[in-house]
Amino acid sequence: MKITVELEEKDIDDICRWTGEKKKGTAIRKLLVSELMMRRRREIADKFVSGEWGVELAGYEAATGKDQADDQTLHSKWRD
């Protein structure tokens, strides 16, 4: 889909500089796609932070405890 937008030349120059593109249309598209991706990620992250979504990590606590115990063992051996 094509649309027409009015932007100041200074803004277009910034967009081209930030995206590394020389063509205005390509630069605007690249910036827009990047911003959309960031907003989608933010929505997903907000769902996890709010508790709306969650993940069950079976065995995570046990593995973390074992890693910490192993670290302590290696640390004490190194100090001896």
C-alpha positions, 0 to 999 in steps of 0.5 A: 500500500502506498501513502503520502506523508509530509515530513520536514527535510530535517526529519527525512535527513535524520531518518536516512542517517539512522537507517543508513539508507540513501533513498527516502522511501526505503529509509522511511519503510525501514524505520517504520518496520523497526518501530513496529517490531519494537512496539510488538516486542514491548506488548509481549514483554508487558504481558509477561511483566503483568502476569497475563502470560507466563512460562513454566520452566521445569527443573529450573530451580533444581538446575540453578541450585546445582550450578550454585553448589558446583560453583561453591565447590570449585571456589573452595577447591581453588582457594585451597 
